[in-house]
Amino acid sequence: MTDHTTTTHEAAHVVGDIAAAGWVPLEVRADRPDLGVSGRTTANWSNHSPDYGYLVATLMGPLSEGEVIAWPPSKNDEKNDEHIAAVLVEHLDLTEHQYKFALALAAHLLDDPDVKAAHALIAQALSRVPVLTAAQLRKLLAPYLEHFDIQPSPQE
């Protein structure tokens, strides 16, 4: 059994990758104590590069728990979501206004009915099976992928 907070957090990253970045992650895990983290969503960078959508997806994890990564996000030794957000802000050369818009978009997506439904499905699946691959996510979320303009066949 995995922690509900972890499954909810990681599910928010996955649905953010789909809704904001436009791709299905390679894998989502809620079982990695060996890495010193309780969850991880792995992007497939072979066909994608870090963009604004990825920042939105990064912010959605903490927001799903009611936590806001304030401006400016800081790099830290933990390599957590705040660190990733700080790296993306730097990489994308974002202003405070652009960052806060990403936060608002992340919050808006978490309130969208289709995003909520997909988020709940992912969190529920992670509570039963703590590792989901891209293929498993595609199968689980098939009814939602077309809504988010994700191709039915693997394009990652």
C-alpha positions as CSV (number, residue, x, y, z in Angstrom):
1,M,0.0,0.0,0.0
2,T,1.3,3.4,-0.9
3,D,0.8,6.8,0.8
4,H,-2.3,8.6,-0.3
5,T,-0.5,12.0,-0.4
6,T,2.2,10.5,-2.6
7,T,-0.2,8.9,-5.0
8,T,-2.2,12.1,-5.2
9,H,0.9,14.3,-5.7
10,E,2.4,12.1,-8.5
11,A,-1.0,11.7,-10.2
12,A,-1.2,15.5,-10.4
13,H,2.2,15.5,-12.2
14,V,1.0,12.9,-14.6
15,V,-2.2,14.6,-15.5
16,G,-0.3,17.9,-15.7
17,D,2.1,16.3,-18.2
18,I,-0.9,15.2,-20.3
19,A,-3.0,18.4,-20.0
20,A,-0.4,21.1,-20.0
21,A,2.7,19.6,-21.7
22,G,0.9,17.3,-24.2
23,W,2.6,14.0,-23.5
24,V,2.4,10.9,-21.4
25,P,5.3,10.4,-19.0
26,L,7.5,7.2,-19.3
27,E,6.6,6.1,-15.8
28,V,5.1,7.2,-12.5
29,R,6.2,5.7,-9.3
30,A,5.0,5.9,-5.7
31,D,7.4,3.3,-4.3
32,R,11.0,4.6,-4.3
33,P,12.3,4.8,-0.7
34,D,15.6,3.5,-2.1
35,L,16.0,6.9,-3.8
36,G,15.2,8.9,-0.7
37,V,11.9,10.1,-2.4
38,S,8.4,8.8,-2.0
39,G,7.4,9.2,-5.6
40,R,8.7,10.2,-9.0
41,T,7.2,10.9,-12.5
42,T,9.7,10.3,-15.3
43,A,9.6,12.4,-18.4
44,N,10.6,11.1,-21.8
45,W,13.0,13.7,-23.1
46,S,13.7,11.9,-26.4
47,N,11.0,13.7,-28.2
48,H,10.4,16.7,-25.9
49,S,12.3,19.4,-24.2
50,P,11.5,21.2,-21.0
51,D,8.9,23.9,-21.7
52,Y,6.2,26.0,-20.0
53,G,3.8,23.0,-19.9
54,Y,6.4,21.0,-18.0
55,L,6.6,23.8,-15.4
56,V,2.8,23.8,-15.0
57,A,2.9,20.0,-14.5
58,T,5.7,20.4,-11.9
59,L,3.6,22.9,-10.0
60,M,0.5,20.7,-10.1
61,G,2.0,18.1,-7.7
62,P,2.4,20.4,-4.7
63,L,-0.8,22.3,-5.6
64,S,-2.8,19.0,-5.4
65,E,-1.7,19.0,-1.7
66,G,-2.6,22.6,-1.1
67,E,1.1,23.8,-1.3
68,V,2.2,26.7,-3.4
69,I,5.8,27.1,-4.5
70,A,6.2,30.8,-4.0
71,W,8.2,33.2,-6.3
72,P,11.0,32.9,-6.7
73,P,11.4,29.1,-6.5
74,S,14.9,28.2,-5.2
75,K,17.3,25.5,-6.2
76,N,18.0,23.3,-3.2
77,D,19.9,20.1,-2.4
78,E,16.8,18.0,-2.2
79,K,16.1,18.1,-6.0
80,N,12.4,18.3,-5.2
81,D,9.6,20.1,-7.1
82,E,10.8,23.5,-6.0
83,H,14.3,22.8,-7.3
84,I,12.8,21.6,-10.6
85,A,10.6,24.8,-10.9
86,A,13.7,27.0,-10.2
87,V,15.7,25.2,-12.9
88,L,12.8,25.6,-15.4
89,V,12.3,29.3,-14.5
90,E,15.9,29.9,-15.2
91,H,15.9,27.7,-18.4
92,L,12.8,29.4,-19.8
93,D,14.0,32.9,-18.5
94,L,10.6,33.6,-16.9
95,T,9.5,36.7,-15.1
96,E,7.5,36.7,-11.9
97,H,4.4,37.4,-13.8
98,Q,4.9,34.5,-16.2
99,Y,5.6,32.2,-13.2
100,K,2.5,33.2,-11.4
101,F,0.5,32.6,-14.6
102,A,1.9,29.1,-14.6
103,L,0.7,28.7,-11.0
104,A,-2.8,30.0,-12.0
105,L,-2.9,27.7,-15.0
106,A,-1.9,24.7,-12.8
107,A,-4.7,25.6,-10.3
108,H,-7.2,26.0,-13.1
109,L,-6.3,22.6,-14.6
110,L,-6.7,20.9,-11.2
111,D,-10.3,22.3,-11.1
112,D,-11.2,21.1,-14.6
113,P,-13.7,18.2,-14.4
114,D,-11.8,16.0,-17.0
115,V,-8.5,16.6,-15.3
116,K,-10.1,15.8,-11.9
117,A,-11.4,12.5,-13.3
118,A,-8.1,11.5,-14.9
119,H,-6.3,12.6,-11.7
120,A,-8.5,10.4,-9.5
121,L,-8.0,7.4,-11.9
122,I,-4.3,7.7,-11.7
123,A,-4.1,8.2,-8.0
124,Q,-6.4,5.2,-7.4
125,A,-4.3,3.0,-9.8
126,L,-1.1,4.1,-8.0
127,S,-2.6,3.1,-4.7
128,R,-3.0,-0.5,-6.0
129,V,0.0,-0.7,-8.3
130,P,2.8,1.7,-7.3
131,V,4.5,1.8,-10.7
132,L,2.7,2.7,-13.9
133,T,4.4,2.7,-17.3
134,A,3.4,4.9,-20.2
135,A,1.6,2.0,-21.8
136,Q,-0.4,1.4,-18.6
137,L,-1.2,5.1,-18.3
138,R,-2.4,5.2,-21.9
139,K,-4.7,2.2,-21.3
140,L,-6.0,3.6,-18.1
141,L,-6.6,7.1,-19.5
142,A,-7.7,6.1,-23.0
143,P,-11.1,8.0,-22.7
144,Y,-9.3,11.2,-21.7
145,L,-6.3,11.3,-24.1
146,E,-8.3,12.4,-27.1
147,H,-9.7,15.3,-25.1
148,F,-6.2,16.5,-24.4
149,D,-5.0,15.9,-28.0
150,I,-2.8,13.0,-27.1
151,Q,-2.4,10.5,-29.9
152,P,-3.8,7.0,-29.2
153,S,-0.6,5.3,-30.3
154,P,2.7,5.9,-28.4
155,Q,4.4,9.0,-29.7
156,E,6.8,9.5,-26.8
